[in-house]
Amino acid sequence: MRRLRCSPHRSAFTLIEALLAISMAAIAGSVLLLGITSSLQTTDEAISQTIANGMAAQLIDEAIGLRYHATGADGYQVLLGASAYELSGAGRERFNDIDDHDGFRAQPPVGLFGIELGQDDGTGGARHPNFTVPNGRFDNWRREIEVYYVDEADHAKRLPAGWTSDYRAVEVRIIEDDPTRGSRELVNLRRIIAYVPPM
């Protein structure tokens, strides 16, 4: 009968090889986690930009959907902004012409009736709890709007206070006041509105 001899060389990992393999796996894992973290941050930024664009577009559409000027006034008002009566509402529900929106600011952003966005139902009431945005989601966001006259020949040029033209700009900014990164503008939308005097 033949005896099998054990080879003096075993085919096992040495301690150095095992530590090297564990180190390489740890490095690969950390690179993978870094990639996932970066992807999540990019996704969160894209979501914020999309929401901010929607907020800005909604406010511009609300403003330019109103009359160009107040009843009894003409299209060349020097002082723009809401009257005391219009400001005494819960939100913007009393605004009845474009220039009433000039200087409006809200943090967190609110809907037409002064209820925080994501909590309102669009008619002045509260949304069903199953369909609300998580509390505090927009606490650091600010929505502001300006209405001002622009040069007739160059709509990019803002006219000095007290000057008028047949063109107004409506500009909405969504700003995030981040305690760690500081204040940053998420969106800035601007539309030009023309006034056509009655014949």
C-alpha positions as CSV (number, residue, x, y, z in Angstrom):
1,M,0.0,0.0,0.0
2,R,1.2,3.4,-0.9
3,R,1.3,6.2,1.5
4,L,0.5,9.7,0.5
5,R,3.0,12.3,1.7
6,C,1.9,15.7,2.9
7,S,3.5,18.4,1.0
8,P,5.5,20.8,3.2
9,H,3.9,23.8,1.3
10,R,0.3,24.5,2.1
11,S,-2.0,26.4,-0.3
12,A,-3.4,28.8,2.2
13,F,-3.3,32.6,2.6
14,T,-0.6,34.1,4.7
15,L,-1.5,36.8,7.3
16,I,0.0,39.5,5.0
17,E,-2.1,38.3,2.0
18,A,-5.2,38.3,4.1
19,L,-4.6,41.8,5.5
20,L,-3.9,43.1,2.0
21,A,-7.1,41.5,0.6
22,I,-9.1,43.1,3.5
23,S,-7.5,46.5,2.9
24,M,-8.3,46.4,-0.8
25,A,-11.9,45.4,-0.1
26,A,-12.2,48.3,2.4
27,I,-10.8,50.8,-0.1
28,A,-13.1,49.6,-2.9
29,G,-16.0,49.8,-0.5
30,S,-15.2,53.3,0.5
31,V,-14.9,54.4,-3.1
32,L,-18.3,52.8,-3.9
33,L,-19.9,54.6,-0.9
34,L,-18.3,57.9,-2.0
35,G,-19.9,57.4,-5.4
36,I,-23.3,56.6,-3.9
37,T,-23.1,59.7,-1.6
38,S,-22.2,61.9,-4.5
39,S,-25.0,60.5,-6.6
40,L,-27.5,61.1,-3.8
41,Q,-26.3,64.7,-3.3
42,T,-26.7,65.3,-7.1
43,T,-30.2,63.8,-7.0
44,D,-31.2,65.9,-4.0
45,E,-29.9,69.1,-5.8
46,A,-31.8,68.2,-8.9
47,I,-35.0,67.7,-6.9
48,S,-34.5,71.1,-5.2
49,Q,-33.9,72.8,-8.5
50,T,-37.1,71.2,-10.0
51,I,-39.2,72.2,-7.0
52,A,-37.8,75.8,-7.0
53,N,-38.4,76.2,-10.7
54,G,-42.0,75.1,-10.1
55,M,-42.4,77.6,-7.2
56,A,-41.0,80.5,-9.3
57,A,-43.1,79.7,-12.4
58,Q,-46.3,79.4,-10.3
59,L,-45.7,82.9,-8.7
60,I,-44.9,84.5,-12.1
61,D,-48.0,83.0,-13.7
62,E,-50.1,84.2,-10.8
63,A,-48.8,87.7,-11.1
64,I,-48.9,88.1,-14.9
65,G,-52.4,86.5,-14.9
66,L,-53.8,89.7,-13.2
67,R,-54.6,93.1,-14.7
68,Y,-51.6,95.2,-15.8
69,H,-52.7,98.1,-13.5
70,A,-55.3,98.9,-10.9
71,T,-58.8,99.9,-11.8
72,G,-58.9,103.7,-12.3
73,A,-55.1,103.9,-12.8
74,D,-53.1,104.0,-15.9
75,G,-50.2,101.7,-17.0
76,Y,-47.5,104.2,-15.9
77,Q,-47.8,104.2,-12.1
78,V,-44.6,105.4,-10.5
79,L,-45.1,103.7,-7.2
80,L,-45.5,100.0,-7.5
81,G,-46.7,97.7,-4.7
82,A,-49.7,96.5,-2.8
83,S,-52.0,98.9,-0.9
84,A,-52.7,98.6,2.8
85,Y,-56.0,96.9,2.1
86,E,-54.3,94.4,-0.3
87,L,-51.6,93.7,2.3
88,S,-54.1,93.1,5.1
89,G,-55.2,89.7,3.7
90,A,-54.0,86.4,5.0
91,G,-51.8,86.0,1.9
92,R,-52.0,87.4,-1.7
93,E,-55.7,86.7,-2.2
94,R,-56.4,90.5,-2.3
95,F,-53.8,91.2,-5.0
96,N,-55.7,92.2,-8.1
97,D,-53.0,93.6,-10.5
98,I,-49.4,92.8,-11.4
99,D,-47.7,95.6,-9.4
100,D,-49.3,94.4,-6.1
101,H,-46.6,91.6,-6.1
102,D,-43.7,94.1,-6.0
103,G,-41.7,93.5,-2.9
104,F,-43.5,90.4,-1.8
105,R,-41.3,88.0,0.3
106,A,-42.2,84.9,2.2
107,Q,-40.0,82.4,4.2
108,P,-41.1,79.7,4.1
109,P,-42.9,80.1,0.8
110,V,-46.7,80.4,1.1
111,G,-49.6,79.9,-1.2
112,L,-52.2,82.4,-2.3
113,F,-54.0,82.2,1.1
114,G,-50.8,82.5,3.3
115,I,-50.6,78.8,4.1
116,E,-47.1,77.2,3.7
117,L,-46.6,75.5,0.4
118,G,-47.1,71.7,0.6
119,Q,-49.6,72.1,3.4
120,D,-52.3,74.1,1.6
121,D,-55.0,72.7,-0.7
122,G,-55.1,75.7,-3.0
123,T,-58.4,77.1,-1.8
124,G,-57.4,78.4,1.6
125,G,-57.7,75.1,3.5
126,A,-55.3,72.5,4.7
127,R,-54.3,69.5,2.6
128,H,-55.1,66.0,3.8
129,P,-52.2,64.8,6.1
130,N,-51.4,61.9,3.7
131,F,-50.6,64.4,0.9
132,T,-48.6,67.1,2.8
133,V,-44.9,67.8,2.4
134,P,-42.9,66.9,5.5
135,N,-42.9,69.6,8.1
136,G,-39.9,71.9,7.8
137,R,-39.0,70.9,4.2
138,F,-39.0,74.5,3.0
139,D,-38.3,76.4,6.3
140,N,-35.0,77.7,4.9
141,W,-36.4,78.6,1.5
142,R,-37.5,82.2,0.7
143,R,-39.6,83.3,-2.3
144,E,-39.4,86.9,-3.4
145,I,-40.8,88.9,-6.3
146,E,-40.0,92.3,-7.9
147,V,-41.9,94.2,-10.5
148,Y,-40.1,97.1,-12.2
149,Y,-39.9,99.0,-15.5
150,V,-37.3,98.2,-18.1
151,D,-35.9,100.2,-21.0
152,E,-38.0,99.9,-24.2
153,A,-35.0,99.4,-26.4
154,D,-33.1,97.1,-24.1
155,H,-35.3,94.9,-21.8
156,A,-32.3,93.8,-19.9
157,K,-31.8,97.3,-18.6
158,R,-33.7,98.2,-15.5
159,L,-35.0,101.8,-15.3
160,P,-34.2,104.0,-12.4
161,A,-36.9,104.6,-9.7
162,G,-39.5,107.1,-10.9
163,W,-39.0,106.3,-14.6
164,T,-41.7,104.4,-16.6
165,S,-42.0,102.7,-20.0
166,D,-44.4,100.4,-21.8
167,Y,-42.5,97.4,-20.4
168,R,-42.3,95.9,-17.0
169,A,-40.2,93.0,-15.7
170,V,-41.6,90.5,-13.2
171,E,-38.7,88.7,-11.5
172,V,-39.0,85.9,-9.0
173,R,-36.2,84.5,-6.9
174,I,-36.1,81.3,-4.8
175,I,-33.4,81.5,-2.2
176,E,-32.2,78.8,0.2
177,D,-30.7,80.1,3.5
178,D,-28.6,77.1,4.4
179,P,-27.0,77.5,7.9
180,T,-23.9,75.6,6.8
181,R,-23.4,76.8,3.2
182,G,-24.9,80.3,3.5
183,S,-27.5,81.8,1.3
184,R,-27.8,80.7,-2.3
185,E,-30.1,81.4,-5.2
186,L,-31.8,78.3,-6.5
187,V,-33.8,79.9,-9.3
188,N,-34.2,83.3,-10.8
189,L,-37.0,83.7,-13.4
190,R,-37.9,86.9,-15.2
191,R,-40.7,87.8,-17.6
192,I,-41.2,91.0,-19.6
193,I,-44.8,92.3,-19.8
194,A,-45.8,94.9,-22.4
195,Y,-48.5,97.6,-21.8
196,V,-50.6,98.5,-24.8
197,P,-52.4,101.8,-24.0
198,P,-56.1,101.9,-25.0
199,M,-56.8,103.7,-28.3
